[in-house]
Amino acid sequence: MTYRIQQAHALDNHRLRIVWTDGLTGTVDFERFMRTVPIYAALHDPAVFRDVRLYEYGHSIYWMGPDGCEIDICPDVLRAEIDPDVAAWIDTMASDQNRQSAAE
């Protein structure tokens, strides 16, 4: 599955309002990502978090980190936060990959 984002807006409390190109709209709480994924630590700065940007064609959203590097996340991961079918698909893909790696 490949979803594309049409709009992304930063809200208070590290939440993102996302509009996908197929019309689905939802709010994603980004706090969990910031707690568990070290690269997102820079987003604790409210000014950095508010400056969310959209890659051309909606392939991802990103922020410019304090070091000038892009901090990004793909639309599928964000969509899985509000769409249980996408979350299940991602879990299935991860399980399949783990089984394949174990067999090698």
Backbone as numpy.savetxt, mean C-alpha at the origin, in Angstrom:
# Nx Ny Nz CAx CAy CAz Cx Cy Cz
-3.68 -10.39 -10.04 -4.52 -9.22 -10.04 -3.64 -7.99 -10.04
-4.04 -7.04 -10.80 -3.33 -5.77 -10.80 -4.36 -4.66 -10.73
-4.36 -3.99 -9.62 -5.26 -2.87 -9.43 -4.47 -1.59 -9.59
-5.15 -0.57 -10.05 -4.51 0.73 -10.19 -5.26 1.77 -9.37
-4.52 2.70 -8.86 -5.08 3.73 -8.01 -5.31 5.00 -8.83
-6.47 5.59 -8.63 -6.81 6.83 -9.30 -6.46 8.04 -8.43
-6.72 7.91 -7.12 -6.44 9.00 -6.19 -6.00 8.43 -4.85
-5.14 9.17 -4.18 -4.73 8.83 -2.82 -4.60 10.13 -2.03
-5.27 10.17 -0.89 -5.23 11.36 -0.04 -4.89 10.94 1.38
-3.95 11.65 1.97 -3.60 11.41 3.36 -4.65 12.03 4.27
-5.06 11.27 5.27 -6.00 11.75 6.29 -5.28 11.78 7.63
-5.96 12.22 8.65 -5.38 12.22 9.99 -5.11 10.79 10.47
-4.24 10.68 11.46 -3.93 9.40 12.12 -3.39 8.34 11.16
-2.59 8.76 10.20 -1.92 7.85 9.27 -2.89 6.98 8.49
-3.96 7.57 8.08 -4.92 6.87 7.23 -4.85 7.43 5.82
-5.14 6.58 4.86 -5.16 6.98 3.45 -6.54 6.73 2.87
-7.04 7.70 2.16 -8.30 7.53 1.42 -7.88 7.21 0.00
-8.25 6.01 -0.46 -7.82 5.51 -1.77 -9.04 5.35 -2.69
-8.87 5.78 -3.93 -9.86 5.53 -4.98 -9.14 4.75 -6.07
-9.62 3.54 -6.34 -9.05 2.73 -7.41 -9.75 3.06 -8.73
-9.12 2.73 -9.83 -9.66 3.08 -11.14 -10.97 2.37 -11.46
-11.27 1.26 -10.75 -12.53 0.57 -10.99 -13.67 1.13 -10.13
-13.38 2.21 -9.38 -14.41 2.88 -8.61 -14.45 2.53 -7.13
-13.79 1.46 -6.71 -13.77 1.13 -5.29 -13.05 2.23 -4.52
-13.64 2.63 -3.43 -13.06 3.66 -2.57 -13.01 3.12 -1.15
-11.93 3.39 -0.46 -11.82 2.94 0.92 -10.74 3.69 1.67
-10.77 3.52 2.97 -9.79 4.14 3.84 -8.91 3.06 4.44
-7.62 3.22 4.29 -6.64 2.26 4.77 -5.88 2.88 5.94
-5.85 2.15 7.05 -5.07 2.58 8.21 -3.63 2.12 7.98
-2.73 3.07 7.77 -1.36 2.75 7.43 -0.48 2.52 8.66
-1.03 2.72 9.83 -0.27 2.60 11.07 0.37 1.21 11.22
-0.36 0.16 10.87 0.18 -1.21 10.99 1.43 -1.39 10.13
1.39 -0.87 8.93 2.56 -0.97 8.05 3.74 -0.23 8.66
3.46 0.93 9.25 4.53 1.73 9.84 5.15 1.05 11.06
4.36 0.26 11.77 4.88 -0.45 12.95 5.68 -1.69 12.56
5.32 -2.34 11.46 5.90 -3.64 11.15 6.92 -3.65 10.01
6.95 -2.61 9.20 7.87 -2.57 8.05 8.82 -1.39 8.23
10.09 -1.67 8.50 11.04 -0.59 8.83 11.12 0.55 7.81
10.97 0.25 6.54 11.10 1.31 5.53 10.03 2.39 5.69
8.91 2.04 6.31 7.82 3.01 6.48 7.98 3.88 7.73
9.02 3.70 8.51 9.21 4.48 9.73 9.26 5.98 9.46
9.80 6.38 8.34 9.89 7.81 8.01 8.52 8.46 7.88
7.49 7.65 7.68 6.14 8.19 7.51 5.50 8.61 8.82
6.17 8.38 9.94 5.67 8.89 11.22 5.68 10.42 11.23
6.53 11.01 10.42 6.55 12.47 10.29 5.29 12.89 9.51
4.38 13.64 10.15 3.13 14.00 9.48 3.33 14.73 8.15
4.36 15.56 8.06 4.60 16.28 6.81 4.96 15.33 5.67
5.75 14.32 5.98 6.12 13.32 4.97 4.88 12.52 4.58
4.11 12.06 5.57 2.94 11.24 5.28 1.92 12.00 4.42
1.70 13.26 4.72 0.72 14.06 3.96 1.11 14.23 2.50
2.39 14.09 2.20 2.87 14.30 0.83 2.82 13.01 0.00
1.74 12.25 0.15 1.58 11.01 -0.62 1.43 11.37 -2.11
2.05 10.57 -2.94 2.06 10.82 -4.39 1.63 9.57 -5.14
1.22 9.76 -6.36 0.74 8.67 -7.21 1.68 8.52 -8.40
2.19 7.30 -8.59 2.99 7.05 -9.79 2.10 7.15 -11.02
2.72 7.48 -12.12 1.99 7.55 -13.39 1.23 6.25 -13.63
0.03 6.36 -14.10 -0.87 5.23 -14.39 -1.36 4.50 -13.15
-1.08 5.02 -11.96 -1.62 4.44 -10.74 -1.04 3.12 -10.33
0.18 2.82 -10.78 0.79 1.53 -10.43 1.13 1.42 -8.96
1.37 2.53 -8.29 1.72 2.54 -6.87 1.50 3.94 -6.33
1.53 4.02 -5.00 1.64 5.33 -4.38 3.01 5.37 -3.71
3.48 6.60 -3.45 4.80 6.71 -2.83 4.92 8.03 -2.09
5.94 8.08 -1.26 6.34 9.28 -0.54 7.82 9.48 -0.79
8.27 10.72 -0.71 9.71 10.99 -0.77 10.23 10.97 0.66
11.14 10.07 0.94 11.72 9.96 2.26 12.68 11.11 2.54
13.05 11.29 3.80 13.96 12.38 4.16 15.33 12.27 3.47
15.69 11.06 3.07 16.97 10.85 2.39 16.85 11.00 0.88
15.66 11.38 0.39 15.45 11.56 -1.04 15.04 10.30 -1.77
14.94 9.18 -1.07 14.53 7.92 -1.69 13.01 7.79 -1.64
12.47 7.13 -2.65 11.03 6.90 -2.68 10.65 5.74 -1.77
9.54 5.91 -1.07 8.98 4.88 -0.21 7.64 4.53 -0.83
7.50 3.30 -1.34 6.27 3.00 -2.08 5.56 1.77 -1.56
4.34 1.60 -2.06 3.54 0.42 -1.75 2.61 0.19 -2.94
2.40 -1.08 -3.27 1.60 -1.39 -4.46 0.10 -1.36 -4.16
-0.71 -1.13 -5.18 -2.16 -1.06 -5.01 -2.78 -2.36 -4.50
-2.23 -3.51 -4.88 -2.81 -4.78 -4.44 -2.76 -4.92 -2.92
-1.64 -4.54 -2.33 -1.50 -4.64 -0.87 -2.48 -3.70 -0.18
-2.60 -2.49 -0.69 -3.56 -1.54 -0.12 -4.99 -2.03 -0.28
-5.29 -2.58 -1.44 -6.65 -3.07 -1.70 -7.00 -4.23 -0.78
-6.04 -5.07 -0.48 -6.28 -6.21 0.41 -6.70 -5.75 1.80
-6.37 -4.53 2.16 -6.76 -4.00 3.46 -8.27 -3.75 3.56
-8.94 -3.59 2.42 -10.39 -3.33 2.46 -11.21 -4.32 1.64
-10.57 -5.16 0.87 -11.28 -6.12 0.01 -10.88 -7.54 0.41
-11.77 -8.28 1.09 -11.42 -9.63 1.56 -11.06 -10.60 0.44
-11.63 -10.42 -0.75 -11.29 -11.31 -1.86 -9.83 -11.13 -2.28
-9.36 -9.90 -2.30 -7.96 -9.65 -2.65 -7.04 -10.16 -1.55
-7.43 -9.98 -0.31 -6.63 -10.51 0.81 -6.50 -12.02 0.69
-7.58 -12.71 0.37 -7.54 -14.17 0.21 -6.64 -14.56 -0.97
-6.72 -13.81 -2.05 -5.88 -14.09 -3.22 -4.41 -13.95 -2.87
-4.05 -12.89 -2.15 -2.66 -12.68 -1.75 -2.20 -13.81 -0.84
-3.04 -14.23 0.10 -2.69 -15.35 0.99 -2.46 -16.62 0.20
-3.30 -16.89 -0.79 -3.16 -18.08 -1.64 -1.85 -18.03 -2.42
-1.55 -16.87 -3.00 -0.31 -16.73 -3.76 0.91 -16.94 -2.87
0.88 -16.39 -1.66 2.00 -16.55 -0.73 2.16 -18.01 -0.32
1.05 -18.70 -0.07 1.10 -20.12 0.30 1.67 -20.95 -0.84
1.22 -20.67 -2.06 1.73 -21.39 -3.22 3.23 -21.19 -3.38
3.68 -19.95 -3.19 5.10 -19.65 -3.32 5.91 -20.35 -2.22
5.38 -20.37 -1.00 6.07 -21.06 0.10 6.19 -22.55 -0.17
5.12 -23.17 -0.69 5.15 -24.60 -1.02 6.18 -24.87 -2.12
6.22 -24.00 -3.11 7.16 -24.17 -4.21 8.61 -24.04 -3.71
8.85 -23.06 -2.85 10.20 -22.86 -2.29 10.63 -24.06 -1.45
9.70 -24.61 -0.68 10.01 -25.76 0.17 10.33 -27.00 -0.67
9.70 -27.11 -1.84 9.92 -28.27 -2.70 11.25 -28.20 -3.43
11.83 -27.05 -3.51 13.09 -26.90 -4.28 14.29 -27.35 -3.51
